[in-house]
Amino acid sequence: MIPTELARALRTAGLRWTPEPGDRFVLDPEQSRLVPDEDRKDVYTVSDMTIEAHEYPTGTILGFNGTTEWALDSVDLQDALWLPAEGQLRDLLRDGFRSLTADEDGRFTVRARLRGEDRAFTGATASEAYGEALLALLLLAVAPPD
């Protein structure tokens, strides 16, 4: 799982989320003021049984179905911070992805081709390395060409 700081940087760089079953998220402490501090560290999973995404003309609401341990019934999508899974991050890199390797220390390196340049991104987990590569891709997408 990627760190929340990286997830926030991805969202700020333009990554948008359309919730699907199996997606994980946290309640973003920088966005959601209604949630007690102890609940902000919990990771939630979108599921047809417990947490469903409800689409309305005004936006997406994440509904907490049948959760008696939590005081809120639903939260706005903007209050949730998506934690993309490793496969989702790799898929978002599309054709730019070249390889994933691990070194003897257990750190991971993703090699990607971005704007015609081969680059390497490291992380403590494969997901983190993929996330760093995707962040660079998103930032390049909004940067003016050289």
C-alpha positions as YAML, in Angstrom:
chain: A
units: angstrom
residues:
- id: 1
  name: MET
  ca: [0.00, 0.00, 0.00]
- id: 2
  name: ILE
  ca: [1.32, 3.44, -0.85]
- id: 3
  name: PRO
  ca: [1.85, 6.06, 1.86]
- id: 4
  name: THR
  ca: [-0.93, 8.63, 2.25]
- id: 5
  name: GLU
  ca: [1.53, 11.41, 1.36]
- id: 6
  name: LEU
  ca: [2.15, 9.79, -2.03]
- id: 7
  name: ALA
  ca: [-1.58, 9.20, -2.55]
- id: 8
  name: ARG
  ca: [-2.23, 12.88, -1.80]
- id: 9
  name: ALA
  ca: [0.54, 13.96, -4.20]
- id: 10
  name: LEU
  ca: [-0.99, 11.77, -6.94]
- id: 11
  name: ARG
  ca: [-4.42, 13.32, -6.38]
- id: 12
  name: THR
  ca: [-2.94, 16.85, -6.39]
- id: 13
  name: ALA
  ca: [-1.11, 16.05, -9.65]
- id: 14
  name: GLY
  ca: [-4.42, 15.14, -11.28]
- id: 15
  name: LEU
  ca: [-5.12, 11.45, -10.61]
- id: 16
  name: ARG
  ca: [-8.89, 11.00, -10.39]
- id: 17
  name: TRP
  ca: [-10.72, 8.12, -8.75]
- id: 18
  name: THR
  ca: [-13.89, 6.37, -9.81]
- id: 19
  name: PRO
  ca: [-14.52, 3.93, -6.93]
- id: 20
  name: GLU
  ca: [-14.75, 0.24, -7.81]
- id: 21
  name: PRO
  ca: [-15.26, -2.78, -5.54]
- id: 22
  name: GLY
  ca: [-11.95, -3.70, -3.94]
- id: 23
  name: ASP
  ca: [-10.53, -0.17, -3.98]
- id: 24
  name: ARG
  ca: [-8.96, 0.94, -0.71]
- id: 25
  name: PHE
  ca: [-9.08, 4.42, 0.78]
- id: 26
  name: VAL
  ca: [-8.55, 6.42, 3.95]
- id: 27
  name: LEU
  ca: [-10.39, 9.49, 5.14]
- id: 28
  name: ASP
  ca: [-8.07, 12.34, 4.30]
- id: 29
  name: PRO
  ca: [-7.28, 14.33, 7.45]
- id: 30
  name: GLU
  ca: [-6.57, 17.37, 5.27]
- id: 31
  name: GLN
  ca: [-10.06, 17.19, 3.74]
- id: 32
  name: SER
  ca: [-12.39, 15.61, 6.30]
- id: 33
  name: ARG
  ca: [-12.92, 17.54, 9.52]
- id: 34
  name: LEU
  ca: [-15.92, 15.45, 10.63]
- id: 35
  name: VAL
  ca: [-14.01, 12.29, 11.41]
- id: 36
  name: PRO
  ca: [-12.40, 11.62, 14.80]
- id: 37
  name: ASP
  ca: [-8.60, 11.35, 14.71]
- id: 38
  name: GLU
  ca: [-8.65, 7.64, 15.59]
- id: 39
  name: ASP
  ca: [-10.78, 6.84, 12.51]
- id: 40
  name: ARG
  ca: [-8.53, 8.76, 10.11]
- id: 41
  name: LYS
  ca: [-5.90, 6.03, 10.16]
- id: 42
  name: ASP
  ca: [-8.33, 3.25, 9.22]
- id: 43
  name: VAL
  ca: [-8.14, 1.83, 5.71]
- id: 44
  name: TYR
  ca: [-11.53, 1.13, 4.14]
- id: 45
  name: THR
  ca: [-12.36, -1.10, 1.18]
- id: 46
  name: VAL
  ca: [-15.14, -0.39, -1.31]
- id: 47
  name: SER
  ca: [-17.49, -3.37, -1.34]
- id: 48
  name: ASP
  ca: [-21.07, -3.98, -2.39]
- id: 49
  name: MET
  ca: [-21.69, -5.32, 1.11]
- id: 50
  name: THR
  ca: [-20.20, -2.57, 3.29]
- id: 51
  name: ILE
  ca: [-19.07, 0.53, 1.38]
- id: 52
  name: GLU
  ca: [-20.73, 1.44, -1.91]
- id: 53
  name: ALA
  ca: [-20.12, 4.37, -4.23]
- id: 54
  name: HIS
  ca: [-23.39, 6.19, -4.97]
- id: 55
  name: GLU
  ca: [-23.38, 8.47, -8.03]
- id: 56
  name: TYR
  ca: [-25.49, 11.64, -7.87]
- id: 57
  name: PRO
  ca: [-25.61, 14.71, -10.15]
- id: 58
  name: THR
  ca: [-23.81, 16.63, -7.39]
- id: 59
  name: GLY
  ca: [-21.00, 14.07, -7.02]
- id: 60
  name: THR
  ca: [-20.07, 10.69, -5.63]
- id: 61
  name: ILE
  ca: [-20.88, 9.68, -2.06]
- id: 62
  name: LEU
  ca: [-19.33, 6.68, -0.33]
- id: 63
  name: GLY
  ca: [-22.10, 5.02, 1.69]
- id: 64
  name: PHE
  ca: [-21.22, 2.92, 4.73]
- id: 65
  name: ASN
  ca: [-23.86, 0.17, 4.73]
- id: 66
  name: GLY
  ca: [-24.69, -1.47, 8.04]
- id: 67
  name: THR
  ca: [-21.60, -0.30, 9.88]
- id: 68
  name: THR
  ca: [-22.66, 0.09, 13.48]
- id: 69
  name: GLU
  ca: [-19.15, 0.83, 14.72]
- id: 70
  name: TRP
  ca: [-18.90, 4.04, 12.75]
- id: 71
  name: ALA
  ca: [-20.89, 7.18, 13.41]
- id: 72
  name: LEU
  ca: [-21.15, 8.44, 9.82]
- id: 73
  name: ASP
  ca: [-23.45, 7.02, 7.17]
- id: 74
  name: SER
  ca: [-21.56, 8.42, 4.21]
- id: 75
  name: VAL
  ca: [-18.72, 10.72, 3.14]
- id: 76
  name: ASP
  ca: [-18.12, 12.81, 0.04]
- id: 77
  name: LEU
  ca: [-15.61, 11.36, -2.39]
- id: 78
  name: GLN
  ca: [-13.44, 14.45, -1.90]
- id: 79
  name: ASP
  ca: [-13.01, 13.46, 1.77]
- id: 80
  name: ALA
  ca: [-11.62, 10.06, 0.79]
- id: 81
  name: LEU
  ca: [-8.04, 9.50, -0.30]
- id: 82
  name: TRP
  ca: [-7.65, 6.61, -2.75]
- id: 83
  name: LEU
  ca: [-4.81, 4.18, -2.08]
- id: 84
  name: PRO
  ca: [-4.34, 2.56, -5.51]
- id: 85
  name: ALA
  ca: [-3.16, -1.05, -5.53]
- id: 86
  name: GLU
  ca: [0.04, -2.18, -7.21]
- id: 87
  name: GLY
  ca: [-1.75, -3.48, -10.31]
- id: 88
  name: GLN
  ca: [-3.78, -0.30, -10.67]
- id: 89
  name: LEU
  ca: [-0.65, 1.84, -10.51]
- id: 90
  name: ARG
  ca: [1.12, -0.37, -13.08]
- id: 91
  name: ASP
  ca: [-1.90, -0.18, -15.40]
- id: 92
  name: LEU
  ca: [-1.97, 3.61, -15.13]
- id: 93
  name: LEU
  ca: [1.64, 3.77, -16.34]
- id: 94
  name: ARG
  ca: [0.42, 2.12, -19.56]
- id: 95
  name: ASP
  ca: [3.09, 1.75, -22.25]
- id: 96
  name: GLY
  ca: [5.63, 3.67, -20.20]
- id: 97
  name: PHE
  ca: [6.21, 0.76, -17.83]
- id: 98
  name: ARG
  ca: [9.39, -1.21, -18.59]
- id: 99
  name: SER
  ca: [10.29, -3.35, -15.56]
- id: 100
  name: LEU
  ca: [10.11, -3.93, -11.82]
- id: 101
  name: THR
  ca: [13.11, -5.26, -9.90]
- id: 102
  name: ALA
  ca: [14.00, -5.80, -6.26]
- id: 103
  name: ASP
  ca: [17.48, -5.40, -4.79]
- id: 104
  name: GLU
  ca: [19.16, -7.37, -1.98]
- id: 105
  name: ASP
  ca: [17.93, -4.84, 0.60]
- id: 106
  name: GLY
  ca: [14.31, -5.42, -0.38]
- id: 107
  name: ARG
  ca: [13.84, -2.07, -2.14]
- id: 108
  name: PHE
  ca: [11.99, -2.01, -5.44]
- id: 109
  name: THR
  ca: [12.82, -0.15, -8.64]
- id: 110
  name: VAL
  ca: [10.38, 0.60, -11.45]
- id: 111
  name: ARG
  ca: [11.90, 1.50, -14.78]
- id: 112
  name: ALA
  ca: [9.68, 3.56, -17.03]
- id: 113
  name: ARG
  ca: [9.97, 5.48, -20.26]
- id: 114
  name: LEU
  ca: [8.52, 8.97, -19.80]
- id: 115
  name: ARG
  ca: [8.53, 11.47, -22.68]
- id: 116
  name: GLY
  ca: [11.12, 9.38, -24.48]
- id: 117
  name: GLU
  ca: [13.49, 9.21, -21.50]
- id: 118
  name: ASP
  ca: [14.24, 6.05, -19.50]
- id: 119
  name: ARG
  ca: [13.92, 6.72, -15.77]
- id: 120
  name: ALA
  ca: [14.08, 4.71, -12.55]
- id: 121
  name: PHE
  ca: [11.93, 5.11, -9.43]
- id: 122
  name: THR
  ca: [12.58, 3.36, -6.13]
- id: 123
  name: GLY
  ca: [10.42, 2.61, -3.13]
- id: 124
  name: ALA
  ca: [10.18, 0.48, -0.02]
- id: 125
  name: THR
  ca: [7.40, -1.49, -1.75]
- id: 126
  name: ALA
  ca: [6.60, -2.22, -5.37]
- id: 127
  name: SER
  ca: [3.46, -0.11, -5.00]
- id: 128
  name: GLU
  ca: [5.47, 2.85, -3.77]
- id: 129
  name: ALA
  ca: [7.91, 2.60, -6.69]
- id: 130
  name: TYR
  ca: [4.99, 2.40, -9.15]
- id: 131
  name: GLY
  ca: [3.38, 5.38, -7.41]
- id: 132
  name: GLU
  ca: [6.52, 7.48, -7.73]
- id: 133
  name: ALA
  ca: [6.73, 6.64, -11.44]
- id: 134
  name: LEU
  ca: [3.06, 7.53, -11.95]
- id: 135
  name: LEU
  ca: [3.53, 10.81, -10.08]
- id: 136
  name: ALA
  ca: [6.40, 11.73, -12.40]
- id: 137
  name: LEU
  ca: [4.25, 10.85, -15.42]
- id: 138
  name: LEU
  ca: [1.36, 13.01, -14.18]
- id: 139
  name: LEU
  ca: [3.66, 15.94, -13.46]
- id: 140
  name: LEU
  ca: [5.19, 15.65, -16.94]
- id: 141
  name: ALA
  ca: [1.70, 15.60, -18.47]
- id: 142
  name: VAL
  ca: [0.97, 19.07, -17.12]
- id: 143
  name: ALA
  ca: [4.46, 20.50, -17.60]
- id: 144
  name: PRO
  ca: [5.23, 22.42, -20.79]
- id: 145
  name: PRO
  ca: [7.41, 20.47, -23.26]
- id: 146
  name: ASP
  ca: [11.11, 21.25, -23.26]
...
